[in-house]
Amino acid sequence: MLPKQRKDKILDLLREDGSAKVIDLARIFKVTEVTIRQDLEKLDKQGLVVREHGGVYLKNVEDQVRNFSLINQDNLNEKEIIAQKCLELIHPGDVIILDSGSTTTEIAKKIKDISGLTVITNALNIALMLGANPNIAVVMTGGEFKPPTLSLTGQKAADFFKGLNVQKLFLATSGISLKSGLTYPSISDLVVKKAMIEAAETTYLVADSTKMGKSAFASLGALSLIDFIITDEGIDEKHKQVFKDNEIELIIAEKGAKNEFK
């Protein structure tokens, strides 16, 4: 991995977890601690991170948590359109899992009028958004808190899903590629995502078209783990073909039009 690629991956990880230790980063990226410290020094000079003894944390993460806002606010228009499409798939009385993430947060904003829902989530912002709604029962996982994503992760979060049988999962991702499958910046999330998928009868991956063809650091597994992909109309033809070849149904959310399965 080239130095610039490694620094980008380190920054992606920090935007997911909030902080990291030098020794852990050296192990993850298979380089020396000296090399990691050099990477962090450059990121520090760019004003992106704050170094501390033996580790590093993302700059401004405390303000972000205090304001209860997500760091990733890119492509919100496309995510809102995807969320609107998801409303066609959620019905009164459903039991669903909403993964943490900016697209699933948009879904949470739109389901407040669907009566009798049970929403299981590892996202604190989603729980607070829906928790006071008398029409919706909200159930939260346990786990370790990740400030940038306002979510709970790790083995305790994953264990929560053991023995559950949920109708629908709306799953987030950081990158989708034929080679790497579903990818995420943080290793700690993988066990949670797998547990969610195992608990759900149907898994809908919700991802805007900029995620297509991209790979984050950690791979969850092949595209065959999911049943449907819901994305926006910015997706190109080669990625449509990838999903067709892997027998994954593609749902394209189109702005201002009634959408059909593609």
C-alpha positions as CSV (number, residue, x, y, z in Angstrom):
1,M,0.0,0.0,0.0
2,L,1.4,3.4,-1.0
3,P,1.9,6.0,1.8
4,K,-0.9,8.2,0.6
5,Q,-3.3,5.3,0.4
6,R,-2.4,4.3,3.9
7,K,-3.0,7.8,5.3
8,D,-6.3,7.9,3.5
9,K,-7.3,4.5,5.1
10,I,-6.1,5.7,8.5
11,L,-8.3,8.8,8.2
12,D,-11.3,6.7,7.1
13,L,-10.8,4.5,10.1
14,L,-10.6,7.5,12.4
15,R,-13.8,8.9,10.9
16,E,-15.4,5.6,11.8
17,D,-14.0,4.9,15.3
18,G,-12.9,8.4,16.4
19,S,-9.5,7.3,17.8
20,A,-6.8,4.7,17.5
21,K,-3.5,3.6,19.1
22,V,-0.3,3.7,17.2
23,I,0.5,0.0,18.0
24,D,-2.9,-1.1,16.6
25,L,-2.5,0.9,13.4
26,A,1.0,-0.6,12.9
27,R,-0.5,-4.1,13.2
28,I,-3.5,-3.3,11.0
29,F,-1.4,-1.9,8.2
30,K,1.6,-4.2,8.7
31,V,4.1,-1.4,9.0
32,T,6.4,-0.2,11.8
33,E,5.2,2.1,14.6
34,V,7.7,4.7,13.3
35,T,6.0,4.7,9.9
36,I,2.6,5.2,11.5
37,R,3.9,8.1,13.6
38,Q,5.2,9.7,10.4
39,D,1.7,9.3,8.8
40,L,0.0,10.8,11.8
41,E,2.4,13.7,12.0
42,K,1.5,14.6,8.4
43,L,-2.3,14.3,9.1
44,D,-1.8,16.4,12.2
45,K,-0.1,19.1,10.2
46,Q,-3.0,19.1,7.8
47,G,-5.3,19.8,10.8
48,L,-7.2,16.6,10.4
49,V,-6.2,14.7,13.6
50,V,-4.8,15.4,17.0
51,R,-1.9,13.2,18.2
52,E,-1.5,12.1,21.8
53,H,1.0,9.8,23.5
54,G,0.7,6.4,21.9
55,G,-2.3,7.3,19.8
56,V,-4.4,9.7,17.8
57,Y,-8.0,11.0,17.7
58,L,-10.1,12.7,15.1
59,K,-10.2,16.5,15.3
60,N,-13.5,18.1,16.3
61,V,-15.1,14.7,17.2
62,E,-16.1,16.0,20.6
63,D,-18.1,18.9,19.1
64,Q,-19.7,16.5,16.6
65,V,-20.9,14.2,19.4
66,R,-22.0,17.1,21.5
67,N,-24.2,18.3,18.6
68,F,-25.3,14.8,17.9
69,S,-24.4,15.1,14.2
70,L,-22.9,12.5,11.8
71,I,-19.5,13.3,10.3
72,N,-20.5,11.9,6.9
73,Q,-22.9,14.3,5.3
74,D,-21.9,13.7,1.6
75,N,-24.5,13.1,-1.1
76,L,-27.5,13.8,1.2
77,N,-29.8,14.4,-1.7
78,E,-29.2,11.0,-3.1
79,K,-29.5,9.4,0.3
80,E,-32.9,11.1,0.9
81,I,-34.1,9.7,-2.4
82,I,-33.0,6.2,-1.5
83,A,-34.7,6.6,1.9
84,Q,-38.0,7.6,0.1
85,K,-37.8,4.5,-2.0
86,C,-37.3,2.4,1.2
87,L,-40.7,3.5,2.4
88,E,-42.3,1.3,-0.3
89,L,-40.7,-1.7,1.5
90,I,-41.7,-1.0,5.1
91,H,-45.2,-1.7,6.2
92,P,-47.2,-1.3,9.4
93,G,-46.3,-4.0,12.0
94,D,-42.9,-4.8,10.4
95,V,-39.9,-5.6,12.6
96,I,-36.8,-4.1,11.0
97,I,-33.2,-3.5,11.7
98,L,-31.8,-0.1,10.8
99,D,-28.0,-0.1,10.7
100,S,-26.1,3.0,11.7
101,G,-25.2,5.4,8.9
102,S,-26.3,8.6,7.1
103,T,-28.5,6.8,4.6
104,T,-30.3,4.8,7.3
105,T,-30.7,8.0,9.3
106,E,-32.6,9.4,6.3
107,I,-34.8,6.3,6.4
108,A,-35.5,6.8,10.1
109,K,-36.7,10.4,9.4
110,K,-39.3,9.1,7.0
111,I,-40.9,6.2,8.9
112,K,-42.4,8.1,11.8
113,D,-45.9,7.8,10.4
114,I,-45.8,4.0,9.9
115,S,-47.7,2.5,12.8
116,G,-46.8,-0.6,14.7
117,L,-43.2,-0.7,13.7
118,T,-40.5,-2.3,15.8
119,V,-37.1,-0.8,14.9
120,I,-33.9,-2.5,16.2
121,T,-30.8,-0.4,15.8
122,N,-27.2,0.1,16.9
123,A,-27.4,3.9,16.2
124,L,-28.0,6.2,19.1
125,N,-29.1,9.1,16.8
126,I,-31.8,6.8,15.3
127,A,-33.0,5.6,18.7
128,L,-33.4,9.2,19.9
129,M,-35.1,10.2,16.7
130,L,-37.7,7.5,17.0
131,G,-37.8,6.7,20.7
132,A,-40.5,9.3,21.6
133,N,-42.8,8.2,18.8
134,P,-45.7,6.2,20.3
135,N,-46.2,4.4,16.9
136,I,-42.8,2.8,17.0
137,A,-41.1,0.4,19.4
138,V,-37.3,1.1,19.5
139,V,-34.9,-1.6,20.6
140,M,-31.1,-0.8,21.0
141,T,-28.1,-3.1,21.0
142,G,-25.4,-2.9,23.6
143,G,-21.7,-2.5,22.6
144,E,-18.8,-0.1,22.5
145,F,-19.6,3.5,21.5
146,K,-18.1,5.0,18.3
147,P,-18.3,8.8,18.4
148,P,-18.1,9.7,14.7
149,T,-21.0,7.3,13.7
150,L,-22.9,7.7,17.0
151,S,-23.2,3.9,17.0
152,L,-22.6,0.9,19.1
153,T,-20.2,-1.9,17.9
154,G,-18.2,-4.9,18.8
155,Q,-19.0,-8.4,20.0
156,K,-21.6,-7.3,22.6
157,A,-23.5,-5.5,19.8
158,A,-23.3,-8.6,17.6
159,D,-24.4,-10.9,20.4
160,F,-27.7,-9.0,20.8
161,F,-28.9,-10.4,17.4
162,K,-28.4,-14.0,18.3
163,G,-31.7,-15.9,18.2
164,L,-33.6,-13.0,16.6
165,N,-35.8,-13.4,13.5
166,V,-36.3,-10.0,11.9
167,Q,-38.2,-9.4,8.6
168,K,-36.0,-6.8,7.0
169,L,-32.5,-5.3,7.5
170,F,-31.5,-2.0,5.9
171,L,-27.7,-2.3,5.9
172,A,-25.1,0.5,5.2
173,T,-21.7,0.1,3.7
174,S,-18.7,2.2,2.8
175,G,-17.7,0.6,-0.4
176,I,-18.9,-2.1,-2.8
177,S,-16.8,-3.9,-5.3
178,L,-16.8,-7.3,-7.1
179,K,-13.3,-8.2,-5.8
180,S,-13.7,-7.1,-2.1
181,G,-17.5,-7.3,-1.8
182,L,-19.0,-5.2,1.0
183,T,-16.3,-3.2,2.8
184,Y,-16.1,-1.0,5.9
185,P,-13.4,1.2,7.5
186,S,-13.5,-0.5,10.9
187,I,-12.9,-4.2,11.7
188,S,-15.0,-3.9,14.8
189,D,-18.1,-3.4,12.7
190,L,-17.8,-6.7,10.7
191,V,-19.1,-9.0,13.4
192,V,-22.1,-6.7,13.9
193,K,-23.0,-6.5,10.3
194,K,-22.7,-10.3,9.9
195,A,-25.0,-10.8,13.0
196,M,-27.6,-8.4,11.5
197,I,-27.6,-10.3,8.2
198,E,-28.0,-13.6,9.9
199,A,-31.0,-12.3,11.9
200,A,-32.8,-10.9,8.9
201,E,-35.0,-12.7,6.4
202,T,-34.3,-10.1,3.8
203,T,-31.3,-7.8,3.6
204,Y,-31.5,-4.5,1.7
205,L,-28.1,-2.8,1.1
206,V,-28.7,1.0,1.0
207,A,-25.8,2.8,-0.7
208,D,-25.6,5.9,-3.0
209,S,-23.9,5.4,-6.3
210,T,-20.6,6.9,-5.2
211,K,-20.0,3.8,-3.1
212,M,-19.9,1.6,-6.2
213,G,-16.5,0.3,-7.2
214,K,-14.9,1.5,-4.0
215,S,-13.2,-0.5,-1.3
216,A,-12.7,0.4,2.4
217,F,-10.2,-1.3,4.6
218,A,-12.1,-4.3,5.9
219,S,-14.2,-6.8,3.9
220,L,-17.4,-8.2,5.3
221,G,-17.7,-10.8,2.5
222,A,-19.1,-11.4,-1.0
223,L,-22.1,-9.5,-2.5
224,S,-24.1,-12.7,-2.2
225,L,-24.6,-11.8,1.5
226,I,-27.3,-9.4,0.5
227,D,-30.7,-9.8,-1.3
228,F,-31.2,-6.3,-2.8
229,I,-29.2,-3.2,-3.4
230,I,-31.1,0.1,-3.3
231,T,-29.2,3.0,-4.9
232,D,-29.7,6.2,-6.9
233,E,-29.8,6.7,-10.7
234,G,-26.2,7.8,-10.8
235,I,-25.1,4.1,-10.9
236,D,-23.3,3.3,-14.2
237,E,-23.9,0.4,-16.5
238,K,-20.9,-1.7,-15.5
239,H,-22.0,-1.8,-11.9
240,K,-25.5,-2.7,-12.9
241,Q,-24.0,-5.7,-14.8
242,V,-22.0,-6.8,-11.8
243,F,-25.1,-7.1,-9.7
244,K,-27.0,-8.8,-12.5
245,D,-24.1,-11.3,-12.9
246,N,-24.2,-12.0,-9.1
247,E,-28.0,-12.5,-9.2
248,I,-28.6,-9.5,-6.8
249,E,-31.7,-7.5,-7.5
250,L,-31.1,-3.9,-8.0
251,I,-33.6,-1.2,-7.0
252,I,-32.9,2.3,-8.4
253,A,-34.5,5.2,-6.6
254,E,-35.4,7.8,-9.2
255,K,-36.0,11.4,-8.3
256,G,-39.6,12.6,-8.8
257,A,-40.9,9.4,-10.3
258,K,-42.6,6.2,-9.2
259,N,-39.8,3.6,-9.1
260,E,-39.9,0.1,-10.3
261,F,-37.6,-2.9,-9.6
262,K,-34.8,-2.9,-12.1
